[in-house]
Amino acid sequence: MNLSIQRALLSVSDKSGLLELATALVAKGVEIISTGGTATYLRNNGITVTSLQDITNFPEIMDGRVKTLHPNIYGGILANLAVEDHKKALIDHSILSIDLVVVNLYPFEETVKKPHSTHEDIIENIDIGGPSMVRASAKNYLWTTILTHPNQYTTFLEYFNDTSSIPEEYRLQLAKEAFQHTAYYDAKISAYFETKSEDTLSSVSVLGYKEDFPLRYGENNHQNAKLYGEFSSIFTKLHGKELSYNNIVDTDSSAKLCAEFEEPTVVIIKHNNPCGVGSSANLISAFEKAFSTDVVSPFGGIIAVNREVDLKFTQRIESLFLELLVAPSFTPEALEYLRKKKDRRIVTVDYSLLKSSNVREIKSVSGGILVQESDNILFDSEQLRCVTNRQPSEEELQAMHYALKIAKHVKSNAIVYASADQSLAIGAGQMSRVDSARIAVLKAKEAGITLKGSAVASDAFFPFADGLMQAVEAGATSVIQPGGSKRDDEVIAAANEHNITMMFTGIRHFKH
């Protein structure tokens, strides 16, 4: 069933495209009802408007907080014209049926983002009448068309200019978008109020994300995918092919690991696991350290750095096939050089925004989602303690600290060997912790790296002494781990027997 448009209510904050829409409606004899600023804007542009007060016979009150909340408005929107009692009620109460509602809401989200907005400013930008009209119109989509965004006007006018009516299928689509619009709006309000609450995780999860950009496919090419949220406010692609699902995951992981370090640092990621990390006085030296950890795995990987990339650095990594390079900025010369390879993706990251946005993590499971606080703690200095007879040297403490920063970002089970400024060997993602330890040692041997005098970090406790013995046999002299195993005494005794210094943090860093 097509719906003809005879009367429209227009009340918008965003006036983009509004004049063109109103002009087209008036040209076909549609009566325009409008409020406040919208009515003034239309009149100033030569559009005849019926004031909302002429419909409600009641003035706007309370600084505009109450203006559309009136039976003459909601009766006109909600009347089911297939029901005789509804039509009779319209006649009995002199209510005019409203066929089209054009509403977009107070700019709540934009107000929250403004640095100088006060709490009072934000509260006043919570729209009440707008969402109510949107929801009422969407509920009654059989008899009322609802437009909630200027990007809908073009398609609407194509139907309207052609037949002066709107098809039911399209009205249903608009109703769906309307409920998504109000749900997102309320989610942003809920999120703001959560920032005022001490509860970190509420009993009801309200998530609101808009499409950031579409993806060609997901983790595999038979899976559809989209990116939702504000990834593009943190990461900006400057060059190269579009970002894939896997690129986005790896970009995020590499930047989060790189953000752990203050000194110039290079992180190399492959399949969402670090395969090398190095820190130094400059990026080239840091890269040499990171790359030496594993010269095979970085092929087709991702590099993230925490300093501006210059021409010398780009020339040094040129021989390495990379999918993506992430940095806070690039010099013009570096960008020009990097753009010679048309497919390689060049991305900037805003590390301050990355850190401030890293609050929660969400994973989908069958029938629901898991939500947790982000793992933003490395260790609690009050819980950190040496459990062995030998106390660590300052250099060993630095190496353990460095290794633990990396292990926190390695898939469990995770074992990381490191010095004070670079990774030496990484064992990731094994079902057995001792296997992760063995793989790390094996990769170090293949790379010709000595682990003598190194530090070892484990993301969780050693359940047996066998994992520790792998480190001892490899030449490590210090170990950092959470502790908490039933066999901690056995592991500590083995460390003492081999003159290993071992720290317990009391904090686990599983990453599944």
C-alpha positions, 0 to 999 in steps of 0.5 A: 500500500502506498501512502500519500502525503498531505501533511508533514511535521518538520522539526530538526536540529540538522537543517542540511537538505531541509529547504530542498525537502520542504520546497518539494513538499509545498510544490505538491500542496503538502501542509507543513507544520513546524516548531521553533527554530525550524519554523523560523528557518523555513519562513525566512526561506519563503516556506509557508509554515503552520505553527505547532502552537496553532495545532496544539492550542498550547504554547511552548513552555519550560524553555522548549522542554515541552512543545510537541508532547500533546494529544493533537500531535501524537494522535495525528501521528499514531492514528491507525486509519484502518480502525474506525474508532481511531478515525472517529477519535480524530474527528471528535477531537479535531485532530489532523492526521500527520502523514510525514514526520521529519525529525532529527534529535538534539545533538547530544553526542556532539555536545558530549564531545565538545571539550567545554560542555558542562554537565548542564549543557549535556543534560539540556541536549537530551531530546525528549519530544524528538525520540517520542515522535520518531518512535510513534511514527515508526510504530505507525509506519503503515500510516506515517512516514518517518525521516530521521536523517538528511541522507534519507531525503534523496530517496524519499523525494525520488518516490514522492516526486514520481507518485506523490506517495511512499511505498509500504516497503520503503516506509518499513525500512525507514521505521527500522532505521528510526528505531536504530536511530533512537536506540543509538541515541539512548545508548550514548546517553546511557554511556554518558551517565555510566561515566558518572557512576561508580559501576564499571559494568552495569547489569544491563549492557547497552551498546551503541555503535554506528558503521565506521566503514564497510569491509570487503569480507571478514576474517575469511573471504566467505564472511560478511563484515563491517566495522562499527564504532570510532576506529577511524577517529584513532587510526587514519589510513593515508595510503594503500589498499583498504583495511581488511578485517584482519588488518584492523585487528592487527593494527589495533594489537600492534598499537596497543603493545607499542603504547606500553613503551615510552622510549622509541620502540618498534613492534612487529605483529603477525597474525595478532601476535608480536614476533619482535619488539625493540627499543632504542634511542632511534627507530632504526636501532629499535627495528634492528632489535625487533627484527632480530628476534624473528627474521622469518615471521615478519614477512607479510606482517605489520610494524607499529612505532611510537615516533614519527617515521622519517625517510631513513627508517622507511629506506631501512625497512624497504626490503621487508614485505609489510602489509601495513605500517602504523606510526603517530606521523610521517615526514613528507619525504617518508610518505612520498617514498612509502607511496611508491608501493601502491598496495602497502597500507600507511596508517597514523595512530593517535596514541592519546585517543587509543589509551583513553578509549581502551576501557572495555573489551567485548567478545561475542559468544553464542547467544550473547556477549562477554564484556570486561574491563580492558587489561590496563594494569601491568603489575601492582608495585605493592604486590610485586615481590621477590620469592627467591633467595637471590634478589634481582639486579637493576638490569634484571628488573628492567629486563623482566619488566620489558618481557612482561610488557610484551607477554601481556600482549601475546596469546596464551600460553605466553612465554617471552624472553627479553633483555632490558630493551628487546625481545629475544624469543617469544612462545605463543598460543600453545595448549601447554605452557612448557610447549610455549617455553620450548618453542621460544627456545627453539626459535631463538636457536634458529635465529642464532640468538643467545638467551644467556642472561635473559629475563623470562616473563610468563603470562600465568603461573608455572603449574610445574617446575618443568617450564622454569627448567626450560628457562634455566637450560636456555640460560635465563637468570631471572623470571617474572610470573604471577605466582599462585600455583599449588606447586609454587614452593616446588617452582621456587625451590627449583629457582633457588637450586639454580640461582635464578631470581624470580618475581611474583606479580600477583596479576595474570595476563591471559589473552585468549 
